[in-house]
């Protein structure tokens, strides 16, 4: 016997031959959460229907247990049947997996018979909701609940157990001497949304860790220190008490073991040149800024040593991570990219937590190019959504954009696998489809006919894709790669094409083999 939920509430098909039904009885539970069903399959059972309740029992000689797929009510202690044989079910409370075991050794289904009036009265709140066919094929076809075979269940359980054993061995642990335990102070360059969110993520993990935001605006600095809230970029989110802000570079950097760089790319060179005298050459920079510098076309991995005029240890953190969701402590996955595997592992140890996974890679170029170009693609995705061209068009556009990013990144020396990871496809999906994406929002407004200058003027935060688009075209020419979608975005931003014209020309390009 088992307990099994049924989703349909229809009456049984009483025109079905009784022998085909087998000795299968089903009753809805009083709470409506589940049903109890006698699940044997014998052709000589008897079947009865009374007052819209269809019940049947039969000849299965042994009852081993009840196994509900969801929690159910207690099985009736005694069911009276017409032949004077009672079926007793002394039941344990549901356990975590919902299994109910019959305890009585003599619990058997009667040899034959139908439930009598007394049993029907005892089961007044139970009603039959579905009749099952006795044949396996018909049962599989008609059943409203899917069930794996015992062999499949064993395979699934064994695979999961193996994964958990592996996780136990290699799981990141915060032990004595770990990077986070050793850290006393971390400085965050920039008081924007993402820099603030990453600083708070670190501060939440260690209450005595000092996290200092270096900001330009004295009013924002005052709000952070008095209200514990970034009132400009993350209004309504309370910051941990061990996060503070300052406008003084020397005070912010002094004694810091790590520096999180969250200044927009186009402002990074001037910023780094202004603080290089305070920053020790041995302090690692954890860069979360994404984009390409206008003019030089440099990635942040090239811009940092160029601006500081020296080598500086640096790790580049990228992946699908909206600042608001990081502040809400929602599950997030990012990638730490660095040529120095040891330093990448250190940064992994700093940020890894129950709500943040940090993968590692040595493919700095791939992570940076994907992080920069996905912003341009997100503008294109927003244009499609703003023009209301539909999901087919959006999916085709994003797929084409992914190919273009892969073509250019591989020409620049990136690993092909990076494109399919968190910093590639993961970040692209979030930025192109997520409602919180700044670049997507710019594209939506362009698709609706607004002018770029009006959009930029009304935006409180930087959409890096606007500046990056022209740089991408320059890189495409340098590496001899054709990027139709990303080039079209640059044309729209430069006011050389309208959004409608760009879509028309892209759709009328020659039909070619997919690459």
KAMO-V586405 format. One record per residue. N is the residue number from 1. PHI is phi in radians with two decimals (* if undefined). D_LAST is the distance of its C-alpha to the last C-alpha in Angstrom with 2 decimals. Layout:
# KAMO-V586405
n = <N & N>
phi = <PHI & PHI>
d_last = <D_LAST & D_LAST>
This chain:
# KAMO-V586405
n = <1 & 2 & 3 & 4 & 5 & 6 & 7 & 8 & 9 & 10 & 11 & 12 & 13 & 14 & 15 & 16 & 17 & 18 & 19 & 20 & 21 & 22 & 23 & 24 & 25 & 26 & 27 & 28 & 29 & 30 & 31 & 32 & 33 & 34 & 35 & 36 & 37 & 38 & 39 & 40 & 41 & 42 & 43 & 44 & 45 & 46 & 47 & 48 & 49 & 50 & 51 & 52 & 53 & 54 & 55 & 56 & 57 & 58 & 59 & 60 & 61 & 62 & 63 & 64 & 65 & 66 & 67 & 68 & 69 & 70 & 71 & 72 & 73 & 74 & 75 & 76 & 77 & 78 & 79 & 80 & 81 & 82 & 83 & 84 & 85 & 86 & 87 & 88 & 89 & 90 & 91 & 92 & 93 & 94 & 95 & 96 & 97 & 98 & 99 & 100 & 101 & 102 & 103 & 104 & 105 & 106 & 107 & 108 & 109 & 110 & 111 & 112 & 113 & 114 & 115 & 116 & 117 & 118 & 119 & 120 & 121 & 122 & 123 & 124 & 125 & 126 & 127 & 128 & 129 & 130 & 131 & 132 & 133 & 134 & 135 & 136 & 137 & 138 & 139 & 140 & 141 & 142 & 143 & 144 & 145 & 146 & 147 & 148 & 149 & 150 & 151 & 152 & 153 & 154 & 155 & 156 & 157 & 158 & 159 & 160 & 161 & 162 & 163 & 164 & 165 & 166 & 167 & 168 & 169 & 170 & 171 & 172 & 173 & 174 & 175 & 176 & 177 & 178 & 179 & 180 & 181 & 182 & 183 & 184 & 185 & 186 & 187 & 188 & 189 & 190 & 191 & 192 & 193 & 194 & 195 & 196 & 197 & 198 & 199 & 200 & 201 & 202 & 203 & 204 & 205 & 206 & 207 & 208 & 209 & 210 & 211 & 212 & 213 & 214 & 215 & 216 & 217 & 218 & 219 & 220 & 221 & 222 & 223 & 224 & 225 & 226 & 227 & 228 & 229 & 230 & 231 & 232 & 233 & 234 & 235 & 236 & 237 & 238 & 239 & 240 & 241 & 242 & 243 & 244 & 245 & 246 & 247 & 248 & 249 & 250 & 251 & 252 & 253 & 254 & 255 & 256 & 257 & 258 & 259 & 260 & 261 & 262 & 263 & 264 & 265 & 266 & 267 & 268 & 269 & 270 & 271 & 272 & 273 & 274 & 275 & 276 & 277 & 278 & 279 & 280 & 281 & 282 & 283 & 284 & 285 & 286 & 287 & 288 & 289 & 290 & 291 & 292 & 293 & 294 & 295 & 296 & 297 & 298 & 299 & 300 & 301 & 302 & 303 & 304 & 305 & 306 & 307 & 308 & 309 & 310 & 311 & 312 & 313 & 314 & 315 & 316 & 317 & 318 & 319 & 320 & 321 & 322 & 323 & 324 & 325 & 326 & 327 & 328 & 329 & 330 & 331 & 332 & 333 & 334 & 335 & 336 & 337 & 338 & 339 & 340 & 341 & 342 & 343 & 344 & 345 & 346 & 347 & 348 & 349 & 350 & 351 & 352 & 353 & 354 & 355 & 356 & 357 & 358 & 359 & 360 & 361 & 362 & 363 & 364 & 365 & 366 & 367 & 368 & 369 & 370 & 371 & 372 & 373 & 374 & 375 & 376 & 377 & 378 & 379 & 380 & 381 & 382 & 383 & 384 & 385 & 386 & 387 & 388 & 389 & 390 & 391 & 392 & 393 & 394 & 395 & 396 & 397 & 398 & 399 & 400 & 401 & 402 & 403 & 404 & 405 & 406 & 407 & 408 & 409 & 410 & 411 & 412 & 413 & 414 & 415 & 416 & 417 & 418 & 419 & 420 & 421 & 422 & 423 & 424 & 425 & 426 & 427 & 428 & 429 & 430 & 431 & 432 & 433 & 434 & 435 & 436 & 437 & 438 & 439 & 440 & 441 & 442 & 443 & 444 & 445 & 446 & 447 & 448 & 449 & 450 & 451 & 452 & 453 & 454 & 455 & 456 & 457 & 458 & 459 & 460 & 461 & 462 & 463 & 464 & 465 & 466 & 467 & 468 & 469 & 470 & 471 & 472 & 473 & 474 & 475 & 476 & 477 & 478 & 479 & 480 & 481 & 482 & 483 & 484 & 485 & 486 & 487 & 488 & 489 & 490 & 491 & 492 & 493 & 494 & 495 & 496 & 497 & 498 & 499 & 500 & 501 & 502 & 503 & 504 & 505 & 506 & 507 & 508 & 509 & 510 & 511 & 512 & 513 & 514 & 515>
phi = <* & -2.41 & -1.85 & -2.51 & -1.38 & -2.12 & -1.50 & -1.51 & -2.04 & -1.30 & -1.39 & -1.19 & -1.48 & -1.33 & -1.36 & -1.24 & -0.99 & -1.15 & -1.11 & -1.24 & -1.22 & 1.22 & -1.59 & -2.03 & -2.02 & -2.35 & -2.33 & -1.27 & -1.32 & -1.01 & -1.37 & 1.44 & -1.49 & -2.75 & -2.49 & -1.85 & -2.42 & -1.46 & -1.87 & -1.36 & -2.48 & -2.10 & -1.32 & -1.75 & -1.38 & -1.95 & -2.33 & -2.39 & -2.38 & -2.61 & 0.90 & 1.08 & -2.09 & -1.88 & -2.28 & -2.61 & -2.37 & -2.73 & -1.96 & -1.14 & -1.39 & -2.35 & -2.00 & -1.58 & 3.07 & -1.95 & -2.31 & -1.41 & -1.47 & -2.60 & -1.09 & -2.24 & -1.37 & -1.13 & -1.23 & -0.94 & -1.13 & -2.62 & -2.02 & -1.41 & -2.10 & -1.20 & -1.50 & 1.40 & -1.74 & -1.87 & -1.86 & -1.68 & -2.36 & -1.51 & -2.04 & -1.32 & -1.09 & -1.02 & -1.66 & -0.98 & -1.52 & 1.45 & -1.62 & -2.04 & -2.00 & -1.31 & -1.64 & -1.18 & -1.22 & -1.76 & -1.26 & -2.35 & -1.43 & -0.98 & -1.01 & -2.85 & 2.33 & -2.09 & -1.19 & -1.46 & -1.04 & -1.10 & -1.14 & -1.12 & -1.17 & -1.13 & -1.88 & -1.04 & -1.52 & -1.71 & -2.46 & -1.37 & -2.03 & -2.82 & -1.81 & -1.87 & -1.31 & -1.37 & -1.37 & -1.12 & -1.19 & -1.18 & -1.12 & -1.13 & -1.30 & -1.59 & -1.12 & -1.57 & -2.16 & -1.49 & -2.39 & -1.30 & -1.28 & -0.96 & -1.11 & -1.15 & -1.09 & -1.11 & -1.08 & -1.10 & -1.11 & -1.14 & -1.13 & -1.15 & -1.07 & -1.11 & -1.12 & -1.18 & -1.15 & -1.10 & -1.11 & -1.10 & -1.32 & -1.82 & -1.08 & -1.20 & -2.09 & -1.56 & -1.73 & -1.03 & 1.60 & -1.23 & -0.95 & -1.22 & -1.16 & -1.35 & -1.27 & -1.95 & -2.59 & -2.30 & -1.78 & -2.00 & -1.44 & 1.87 & -1.95 & -1.33 & -1.18 & -1.33 & -1.06 & -1.09 & -1.11 & -1.22 & -1.10 & -1.19 & -1.09 & -1.23 & -1.13 & -1.16 & -1.42 & -2.59 & -1.18 & -1.71 & -1.42 & -1.55 & -1.99 & -2.05 & -1.61 & -1.63 & -2.11 & -1.61 & -1.45 & -1.15 & -1.23 & -1.13 & -1.03 & -1.14 & -1.10 & -1.09 & -1.37 & -1.73 & -1.71 & 0.94 & -2.68 & -1.49 & -1.21 & -1.56 & -1.95 & -2.37 & -1.12 & 1.68 & -1.80 & -1.38 & -1.66 & -1.05 & -1.17 & -1.56 & -1.92 & -2.40 & -2.27 & -2.66 & -1.78 & -1.75 & -1.08 & -1.06 & -1.16 & -1.17 & -1.49 & -1.00 & 1.43 & -1.36 & -1.51 & -2.48 & -2.20 & -1.64 & -1.66 & -2.22 & -1.41 & -0.91 & -0.98 & -1.20 & -1.84 & -1.21 & -1.09 & -1.11 & -1.10 & -1.13 & -1.12 & -1.36 & -2.00 & -1.10 & -1.25 & -1.62 & -1.64 & -1.18 & -1.08 & -1.64 & -1.38 & -1.20 & -1.72 & -1.82 & -1.59 & -1.98 & -1.41 & -2.17 & 2.60 & -2.16 & -1.26 & -1.18 & 1.74 & -1.51 & 1.25 & -1.39 & -1.38 & -1.12 & -1.16 & -1.66 & -1.21 & -1.05 & -1.16 & -1.16 & -1.26 & -1.43 & 1.02 & -2.92 & -1.34 & -2.43 & -1.06 & -2.58 & -2.19 & -2.00 & -1.75 & -2.58 & 2.51 & -1.25 & -2.68 & -1.27 & -1.04 & -1.09 & -1.29 & -1.14 & -1.13 & -1.39 & 1.11 & -1.50 & -0.99 & -2.46 & -2.19 & -2.35 & -2.19 & -1.77 & -1.87 & -2.85 & -1.15 & -1.58 & -1.07 & -1.15 & -1.19 & -1.06 & -1.16 & -1.10 & -1.17 & -1.02 & -1.16 & -1.21 & -1.68 & -1.08 & -2.71 & -1.03 & -1.99 & -2.44 & -1.66 & -2.20 & -1.48 & -2.18 & -2.73 & -1.72 & -1.48 & -1.15 & -1.07 & -1.07 & -1.11 & -1.24 & -1.16 & -1.08 & -1.14 & -1.44 & -1.31 & -1.11 & -1.18 & -1.19 & -1.10 & -1.12 & -1.11 & -1.08 & -1.09 & -1.12 & -1.06 & -1.07 & -1.24 & -1.14 & -1.49 & 1.00 & -1.51 & 1.76 & -1.25 & -1.05 & -1.12 & -1.12 & -1.11 & -1.12 & -1.13 & -1.13 & -1.09 & -1.13 & -1.09 & -1.06 & -1.10 & -1.13 & -1.12 & -1.14 & -1.02 & -1.23 & -1.11 & -1.19 & -1.11 & -1.53 & 1.82 & -1.35 & -1.40 & -1.05 & -1.20 & -1.11 & -1.10 & -1.60 & -1.67 & -1.08 & -1.33 & -1.76 & -1.06 & -1.05 & -1.22 & -1.10 & -1.06 & -1.10 & -1.27 & -1.45 & -1.98 & -1.36 & -1.18 & -1.54 & -1.25 & -1.18 & -1.17 & -1.09 & -1.08 & -1.05 & -1.10 & -1.04 & -1.21 & -1.13 & -1.12 & -1.53 & 1.76 & -1.30 & -1.51 & -1.05 & -1.10 & -1.22 & -1.14 & -1.12 & -1.14 & -1.62 & -1.69 & -1.49 & -2.17 & -1.44 & -1.77 & -1.05 & -1.10 & -1.10 & -1.34 & -1.28 & -0.97 & -1.15 & -1.15 & -1.07 & -1.10 & -1.11 & -1.16 & -1.07 & -1.19 & -1.12 & -1.73 & 0.98 & -2.14 & -1.58 & -2.22 & -1.02 & -1.18 & -1.17 & -1.20 & -1.09 & -1.07 & -1.08 & -1.15 & -1.17 & -1.13 & -1.50 & 1.14 & -1.59 & -2.40 & -1.46 & -1.06 & -1.13 & -1.13 & -1.08 & -1.10 & -1.04 & -1.22 & -1.12 & -1.20 & -1.80 & -1.16 & -0.97 & -1.31 & -2.27 & -1.28 & -1.22 & -2.05>
d_last = <56.27 & 53.37 & 52.65 & 49.63 & 48.38 & 47.78 & 45.88 & 47.40 & 51.01 & 51.86 & 55.04 & 55.02 & 55.01 & 58.65 & 58.41 & 56.42 & 58.66 & 60.09 & 59.51 & 55.76 & 55.75 & 57.10 & 58.90 & 56.31 & 57.64 & 55.69 & 57.20 & 55.74 & 56.77 & 59.18 & 56.69 & 54.02 & 51.54 & 51.56 & 53.44 & 55.37 & 54.84 & 56.72 & 53.99 & 55.79 & 55.48 & 58.85 & 59.87 & 63.55 & 63.21 & 64.96 & 63.40 & 65.03 & 64.18 & 66.39 & 66.03 & 62.28 & 61.88 & 60.67 & 61.47 & 61.59 & 62.55 & 63.12 & 63.80 & 61.38 & 63.84 & 62.11 & 60.33 & 58.31 & 56.81 & 54.94 & 51.26 & 50.04 & 46.43 & 47.76 & 51.15 & 53.98 & 57.65 & 60.44 & 61.12 & 64.63 & 67.23 & 68.81 & 67.94 & 71.06 & 70.67 & 73.16 & 74.33 & 75.61 & 72.77 & 71.02 & 67.49 & 67.62 & 64.55 & 65.28 & 61.95 & 60.63 & 58.92 & 55.11 & 53.44 & 50.07 & 48.18 & 50.55 & 52.42 & 55.97 & 58.20 & 61.36 & 64.21 & 67.07 & 67.41 & 68.90 & 66.21 & 65.70 & 64.81 & 67.92 & 68.24 & 68.11 & 69.05 & 67.91 & 68.01 & 71.39 & 72.33 & 73.04 & 69.54 & 68.12 & 70.21 & 69.08 & 65.46 & 66.07 & 63.00 & 60.65 & 59.10 & 56.91 & 53.46 & 51.65 & 52.64 & 50.53 & 50.37 & 51.77 & 49.10 & 46.04 & 43.54 & 45.27 & 45.70 & 42.02 & 41.19 & 43.82 & 43.85 & 42.77 & 42.15 & 39.48 & 40.74 & 39.17 & 41.10 & 43.22 & 40.97 & 37.88 & 39.89 & 40.99 & 37.47 & 36.31 & 39.42 & 39.13 & 35.49 & 36.48 & 39.58 & 37.65 & 35.35 & 38.47 & 40.14 & 37.22 & 37.25 & 40.99 & 40.65 & 37.87 & 38.45 & 39.03 & 42.75 & 44.77 & 47.44 & 50.07 & 48.59 & 45.12 & 43.57 & 44.50 & 48.03 & 48.58 & 47.32 & 50.09 & 48.46 & 44.97 & 44.43 & 41.72 & 40.92 & 40.59 & 41.97 & 38.93 & 37.69 & 35.33 & 37.68 & 40.51 & 38.65 & 37.71 & 41.28 & 42.66 & 40.44 & 42.03 & 45.50 & 45.43 & 44.99 & 48.09 & 51.01 & 52.60 & 49.45 & 49.94 & 46.89 & 47.45 & 45.34 & 45.71 & 45.64 & 46.73 & 48.40 & 51.92 & 52.11 & 48.98 & 50.42 & 53.65 & 51.99 & 50.06 & 53.27 & 55.60 & 53.54 & 50.93 & 48.27 & 45.64 & 46.98 & 44.48 & 41.08 & 41.86 & 44.96 & 46.48 & 45.14 & 47.90 & 47.23 & 48.76 & 52.13 & 51.01 & 48.64 & 50.26 & 49.38 & 50.78 & 50.31 & 51.65 & 49.10 & 51.67 & 52.87 & 49.41 & 48.15 & 51.41 & 51.28 & 47.68 & 45.81 & 42.34 & 40.94 & 38.21 & 36.64 & 35.68 & 36.40 & 33.78 & 31.69 & 33.21 & 36.69 & 36.11 & 37.18 & 40.52 & 41.13 & 40.57 & 42.73 & 45.43 & 45.60 & 44.93 & 48.69 & 48.98 & 45.96 & 46.63 & 44.11 & 44.07 & 43.08 & 39.43 & 37.41 & 35.17 & 32.79 & 31.40 & 30.56 & 26.93 & 25.79 & 25.85 & 29.14 & 29.54 & 30.82 & 29.98 & 26.42 & 27.46 & 26.36 & 29.32 & 29.32 & 30.09 & 32.27 & 34.70 & 36.03 & 36.05 & 38.19 & 40.45 & 40.74 & 40.66 & 38.62 & 38.54 & 37.26 & 34.46 & 32.18 & 29.37 & 29.37 & 26.45 & 25.16 & 25.73 & 29.39 & 31.29 & 34.67 & 36.68 & 35.42 & 36.17 & 39.63 & 40.03 & 39.38 & 36.54 & 34.16 & 31.53 & 29.00 & 28.05 & 26.90 & 29.16 & 27.37 & 29.58 & 29.76 & 33.15 & 32.71 & 36.38 & 36.19 & 33.13 & 35.19 & 38.10 & 36.18 & 34.93 & 38.61 & 39.59 & 37.33 & 36.81 & 38.93 & 39.15 & 37.07 & 34.63 & 32.28 & 31.19 & 28.53 & 28.33 & 25.78 & 26.11 & 22.74 & 24.39 & 21.69 & 18.99 & 21.54 & 22.71 & 19.49 & 18.31 & 21.88 & 22.02 & 18.79 & 19.17 & 22.36 & 20.77 & 18.28 & 21.41 & 23.12 & 20.44 & 20.81 & 24.54 & 24.46 & 22.86 & 25.55 & 28.26 & 27.57 & 27.66 & 24.56 & 24.27 & 22.27 & 19.62 & 18.80 & 19.04 & 16.68 & 13.97 & 14.68 & 14.69 & 11.37 & 9.84 & 12.22 & 11.32 & 7.77 & 9.83 & 12.45 & 10.49 & 9.30 & 12.98 & 14.67 & 13.31 & 14.38 & 17.66 & 18.19 & 17.35 & 16.82 & 13.56 & 16.04 & 17.53 & 14.78 & 15.68 & 19.38 & 22.12 & 21.49 & 17.81 & 17.07 & 20.84 & 21.78 & 19.09 & 20.38 & 23.93 & 23.63 & 21.73 & 23.92 & 27.15 & 30.22 & 31.42 & 28.47 & 29.96 & 26.77 & 25.99 & 29.64 & 29.33 & 26.44 & 28.48 & 31.42 & 29.47 & 28.15 & 31.79 & 32.87 & 34.46 & 34.56 & 32.88 & 36.21 & 37.89 & 35.23 & 35.44 & 39.24 & 39.56 & 37.29 & 39.11 & 36.11 & 33.43 & 29.91 & 28.07 & 25.00 & 27.22 & 28.01 & 24.68 & 22.64 & 24.16 & 23.71 & 19.96 & 19.82 & 21.98 & 19.79 & 16.70 & 18.99 & 20.36 & 17.19 & 15.65 & 12.62 & 11.98 & 12.56 & 13.64 & 14.88 & 16.58 & 18.08 & 19.40 & 21.13 & 22.85 & 24.00 & 25.50 & 27.18 & 28.60 & 29.98 & 28.33 & 26.69 & 27.85 & 25.66 & 25.99 & 25.04 & 21.90 & 20.78 & 21.80 & 19.88 & 16.58 & 17.02 & 17.89 & 14.99 & 13.85 & 12.02 & 8.75 & 6.34 & 3.80 & 0.00>
